[in-house]
Amino acid sequence: MQIVSATHAKQNFAAILDQSQREPVRIQRHERDIAVLVSAAEYESIRQMRAQELIRLSDEMGAMPSLRHDR
């Protein structure tokens, strides 16, 4: 993962966008992480994985009678 300063990202935005299509780009300000730029495809993949995990956990919780709230 490439790490760049916020100033560098601002000054080289087009190149940073291109780089993010190949790998995530971590953006730092004052040596602290402030953002990670990823491709739209990578973002969608992450979003889908999180949604699937939420569904799995919801199903798991629904299968536990002692934790149900519909009494």
Buried (B, 14 or more C-beta within 10 A) or exposed (E): EEEBBBEBBEEEEEEBEEBBEEEBBBBBEEEEEEEEBBBEEBEEEEEEEEEEEEEEEEEEEEEEEEEEEEE
